C-alpha cells in the first residue's frame, strides 16, 4: 500500500484512502448553478436583448432575446464584480472616471437585475435569425420549448406577401458544419402578421424551406460561379389573375462584384427560384447594369387609378405597372431619380440615403421611410433615420435619427408594415447587424451577421420634427 507522508507530524494516509476521499468531495460539491442576470429598460421593465456585460479581465456576456445572461465564472462568484455595460443605444450613467458600468455580486442560483436607459428612439425587440436566440435562458432551465432552426447567421432580408403567407428570403447564411455556408439564398414562411406580442421577448417561429434531411437549403441556384442574391421580391398577378412570386437575381464574384443580372420566377411546386432571362452580363462594352427592378418593392396607385410597383433601396429608382407581364417587359419600366439627400431635423446635416425601404402608413396617412445613412457618425454604416412624405417620390424630410451604433454596421433596414393592423401607431423594421464595413474586430457572439428587429412608436415626441415639419408636396412619380 502506498502512503502520502505529511512531514513532521508523522501522519501517513494510504493512497487508496485519499483516492476515495477526493471524488466524494467533488461529488458533494457538484456543479455550481449560474447566476441569472436580467437586463431591463428603465421605466418599462422590458427585457433588452444585445446588451453586453464585460468583466475587467475581458470576459464578455451578452443578453439573449429574453434580456438574460447566465453568469457562470467560478473565479468571480461571491465577489463584487465590475461590468462594463455596452448596449448600442442602451446604457447606464458614467461614473466619476467616465466608465459606464455596474457593480454586481454574482451568487450561484441568485437573480440580479440591471436597469439600462434607452437613448435611442427605436426600441430593440430582439434577434430574428441565427442560433442561440434563448441560449442564456436555456442554461438557466428557461425557454426549454424553444428550438433553433440550425442557421447561425442570415444576411439582408427580402419579404413578400404571397398567397396568404409572408415569404422571407435572405442572402448568404452561416451554418454550424463549416465556415462556408449557404450562398444561394435561404427562405422561410410565416403568417403575414406573425407576432403574438409587440414587445420583447421576441419569438418568431420561421418555417424554413428545407432539404430531404430537414435542414434549410438554398432556393436560388442560378447558373454561374459565386453566390446568388435575390432582390426586388414581390408577388404580382399574371393575366389570368394568378399571383406569381418573382425577383431579380444577381451573380457575384469576389470581392463583391456583380457580373450578371437576371429575372427569376418562384416555382410553387418545387419551392425554388427558376431563371427567366438574363438582363445584363458584364462586358467591356456594357460595364455597368441598366436600371433594374431591385431593392424593396412597394405598390402605389397614382391619381389616375393606375397601380404601379415601385422598386428602390430606399427611395424609388424604377417603376412598372403592377402585373407579371409588365415586370417581364423592360419596355414598360420607367427609371426614376430619387432625392439625393434629406435634411436632418434641426438643420444639422444633409443625410445621404444608402439603403432602406419605404411604405405607406395608414395611421400616419403618409409615406414613411427608414434608411441607413451613407458614411454617418459615429458608425459609417450603422446610423438609421426616419422620414415622411406625402408622395413616394418625396420630397422627404425632415429626417430624425432613430438608431445608432458604436463602431458596428446595421445595413439594409427593411420596414414591416404588414406586422401591424392599419390603426396601429407601432411600426417595425429590421436590419443586418454585422462588423463588416466597420473597424470593429470583435464580432458580438451569436448576434453578428444576423437580423435584429426594432419598434418605432409613431406618436413618440421624439419624432415630432418628422411629423410636424415634413413636406406637404402633392407631386407624382413622373
N, C-alpha and C positions, 0 to 999 in steps of 0.2 A: 504494500500500500504506500503510495506517495503522499508526503505531507508538506504543508507550507509552514515555514518557520517564521514567527512574528518577532524574532530577535530576542532582546534581553529578557523579555517577560517569560521566555521559555515556553510559550504556548504553541502547540502544534495542532493543526486541524487536518484531518485526512482530506486529500483532494476529492475523493469521492463524495465527501460530505459537502464541501464547498460547491461542487458541481450540482448538488441537489438544491442548495440554498439559493444560488443566483437565479435560476429560472423561476423559482417560486416568487422571488422578489419582483421580477419583471412582470410575471403574470398577475401579481397582486396589484401592480401599478396600472396596467392596461393602457390602451390608447387614450390620449388626452383629447376631450372634445374641443372643437374650435370655439372661439368667442364670436358671437354674432354682432356685427356692426351694421347698423341701419343708417343710411344717409337719406335725409328727407329735406324737402324745401321748407324754409321758414314761412310760417303763415298757413299754407295749405296743408302741410304734413304729407304731401305727395312724395312717394319714393323717387329718387333721382338716379337713373342709370348713368354710366360713363362718368363717375367721379372717382378719381384716383387718390388713394391714401398711400404716401411713400414714407418709409422709415428713414432714420438718419443713416442707416447703413444700406440704403437704396433698394430695399425690398418693396416691390410695388403690388398693391392690391387695388382692383377695380370693381366697382359695384356692377351687379348683373341687372337684368331687366326689372327685378324687384327692389333695386336700390340696396342690395345686401352684399356684405363681404363676410366670408368665413375666415377669420383670422386664426392662424394655426402655428405661429412661430414659437417654439418652445423657449427660446432664449429671451423672449420678451413677456411671456406670461407672468402676470403678477407684478410687472414693473410699470411705473409711469413711463409712457412712451409718446414721443412727439411724432406726429404725422403731418407732412406737407399735404395740403388739400389742393388738387388740380382738377378743375371741372369744366373748362370751356364754357364760361358764362355763369357758372355757379361757384361761389367762393365763400370764404369766411373773412372777417376783418383782419387787417395786418396787425402784428404785434409791434412792440417798440423798436425792433430791429428790421422791420419791413417784411417779415416772414408771414405767410398765410398758412395757418395750420391749427391743429388742436392737440391737446394732451389727453390721452386716454390711459386707463389701466386695464388692459385685457385680462380676463379671467376665464378659465375653461368653463364653457356652458353658460356664460353670462351674456346678456344683451346690452349693448351700448348704442347710443343714438348720437348722430352728428347732424346738426342743422346747418344748411347752407343757404346763402342768399342768392336769389336769381337776379342776374344783372342784364339779362337779355330779354327781349320781348317774346321770342318764341319759347315754348315750354317743351323740354325734351320728354318724349313719351317712351321711347325705347328702341331697341335694335330689332329690325325686321328680319334680317337674314343672318346666316352663319351658325357656328356651333357654340354650345355652352351658354345659350340665352338665359338659363336659370342655373348655371353651374354652381355658383356660390351658394345659392339657396339649397340646392340638392345636396351639397356637402353637409348641410345642417339638418337634413332629413325633410326638407320642404320641397314643394313642387315636384313630387315624385311621379305624378302622372304625365309630366311634360316629356315629350320625345323630340329630339332634334332630327333634322332630315338627312344629315350626312354631308351637307355642304358647309364649308368653313368660311367662304368668302364669296361675295357677289358684287359685280361692278355695274353701275349705271342702269337704272331701271327704265323700261318702257311698259306702258299699260294701255289696254283697250277693253272696253266692254263689248263682248261678242256673244250673241245668242244667250243672253241672260247670265253670263259669267264674266267676272273680271279676270282677264288674262294678264299675267305678269311675265316679263321677259328680261333677262339680264345678259350682260356681255360675258366676259371671262369669269369663270368660277373656280374657287380653290377647293380641293378635295383632300381628305386625310392621307390617301395612299401614296402620293408622290407630289413633288413640287410643281410639276406640270399638271394642270387640272383640265377643265372643260373649256374649249375655245370656240365652240360653235353655238353658243347661246344655251342657256337653260331656261325652263319655263315652268309655271305653276298656275293654278286657278284658285279663285275664292269666290264668294258671293260679292256682288258689286258694293254692298255695304258690309264689310267683313268684321267690323269692330263691335264687340259687345259693350265696350266702355270707351269713353273718350279721354280717360286718364290712365296713368300707369297703375299697375304693371301691364305691359303690352304682351298679349298672347295671340299672335296672328298665326293660324294654322294654314300653311300653304300646302296645297295638294300638287306636288311636283309631278311632272311628266317623266316617267322612269323607263329603264330598260327591263329586260326579262328577269333580272335579279332584284328589281325593285329599287335600283339606285338612280338618282337623277342623271339624265343623259343630254347630249347635245341635240338640238332640234333644228339646226340650220347648217347642215353640212354641204356647203356650196363648193363647186369645183375651184381648184386653185390652192396654192400654198398659203399658209398662215391662217390666223383667226378669221372668223366671220362675225361681223357685228350687224345686228338688225336695228333699224331705226324707222321713224315715221310710221309707227304701229297704229293701225286704225281698221275698224270694221266698216265696210261700205256695201250698199246694196247693188246687186247686178240688175240687168234689165228685167229679170223675172221677179225682182224683189227679194231675192235670197241674199242674206248677209254673208260677205266673204271677208276674212281676216287677211290683211295684206301688210307689206312693209318693204322698205328699201334695204338692200344689204350692201355691205362694203367688205372687200377683202383687203387685208392689211399685211404688210411685210415690215420687218424690223427697220428702225426702232418703232415708229408708229406711222408708217407711210401708206396711205390708201393707193392701191393701184387698179382697182376695179369697182365700179358701182353697178347695181342691177336692181330689178324689181323681183319680189318673191311673193307667192301666194300660199296661204296655210291650207294644208290638206287635213280636213277634219277627221278623216278615217285613219290615216297613218300618224297623225299628230306630229307632222313635220312641215317645215317650210320647203317649198319647191321653187327653183328658179323659173322666172317667167321670161325675162330677157335682160341682156346686158345693156346698160345705158352709156357707159363710158369705160374706156380702157386707157391707162396711162401710155402716152407716146410723146415723142419729141414734137409732133405737130399739135397735140392737144394735151399739154402737161397738167392741166387742172380740169376738174369736172365742171359741167354746166350746172345751173340751178336744178336742184333735185328735191323730191318730196322727203325731206329728212327732219329730224327733231321730234317735237311733241305736237301732234295734230290736235286741233280743236275745230268744232263745227261753228259756222256763223251764217246767219241769214241776212242778206242785205235789204235795203229799203224797197227793192223791187220783188222781194219774196224768193230770190234765188238763193239756194243753200250751197255754201262752199265748205270745203275743208281747207284749213289754214295750217301750214307747216312752218315751224320756227323753233329756235333754241337760243334765247327765249322768245324773241319777238318775231312775228311772221315774216318770212322771206319768200314764200311761194304759196299760191292758192290754185285750186282746181275745183270744178263742180263736184259735189259730194256723191259721186257714183263710181262704181268699179270701172266702167268703160272710160270715163274721163280720166281717172287715175292712171289707166294704162296708156292713154293717148297724150304724149307730151305736147301736142299742138294745142291742147286745152289748158296747159299750165301757164300761169302768169307770175313772173318774178316781181317781188315787192321790195321796196327799200325801207328797212326798219330804221327807227330812231337810233342814232349812234350813241347818244349819252342821255342820261336822266339826271336832272338837278336834284341833289340831296336836300332834304329838309334843313332849313337854316342857311341854305346857300353856301355851305362849306366847300362843296366839291361837285364835280360832274362825274357821275357814276357811269362807267362804261360796262354794259352788259356783256358777259362772256357765255353763260349758259343758263338755262332755266326753262320755265314754262308759264303759260297764261291760261286763264279760264274765266268764263262768265260766272259771277257770283250773284245768285238770286237775292241773298239777304242784303248785300250792298247795292244791288241793281246796277252794277258796273263791272267792267273787266278788271281783273286783278292779276298780279304777277309776282312770282318770287324769282329772283335772279342772283346768280353769282357774279360778283364784281371782278373784272379783269385787273389784276395787279392792285388789289386792295391792301389795306393795313388793318391789323398787324399781320394778317396772313395773305399772301399774294393771291391765293385761290381758295380762300375759306370764309369770305365775308358775304353774307346773304342779305339782300334788300327786298323790300316790299313796295309796290307802287300800284296805282289805279289809273283807269282811263275810261272814257265813255265809249270809245271805239277800240277794237283790237289793233287798229293801226296807230293808236295814240292820238294826240300827244300824251305821253306818260309823265307822271310826276305828281307831287314831289315824292322822292324815294326816301324811305325810312329803313335804317339798318335794324334787322330783327335777330341776327345771329352772327357771332364772330368766333374765331378760333385762335388758339395760341400756337403758332408755328405748326399748323396742321391744315390739310386740304379738305374741303367739303364741296364737291363739284356735282354738276348735272342735277340740280334740285328739280323735283317734279311735284306739282300740285296734285292733290287728290280730292277734287270737288265731289266725286262720286261717293266718298265716305260718309257724307252727312246729308240729312234732308234739306230741302230747299229753304226752310225757315230757320236754319241754324246759323248762328253767328260764329261758329267754330270752323276753322279752315286748317287742313293738314297738308304738310309737304314732307318729302323725304329727300335724301341725297346720299352720295357716296363719301364715306369718311375714310381718308387714306393719308399716309405720309408722302405719297407720290407728289412731286412738284413742290415739295417744301424742303426746308433744311433740317428737318427732324429725322434723326437716325434711330429713334426708339419707337417703333410701332406700338400702339396700345394693344395689349393682348386681347384676343378674341374680337375686338371691335374693328380693328384695322381692315380696310378693304371690304366694308360692309355697308348696308343701308340702314340709316337711322331716321326715325320718324319724329317730326316736330308738330306742335299745335300752335296756331295763332288764334287769339280771341279778337275778332274784328272790332269789338266795342272797347278794346283796351285804349285808355287815354294816350298811351304812347304812340298809337297810330293816327292820332288826330290830324297831324300835318298832312298825311296822305288822303284822309277823308275830307278835310275842310278846304284844302288848298289845291286839290287835284284839278286838272283841266276839265273843261266842260265842252270841249270842241265836238262837233257833230259830223266830223269828216268820215268818209267811207274809204274802203280799201281800193283805191284806183291809181 
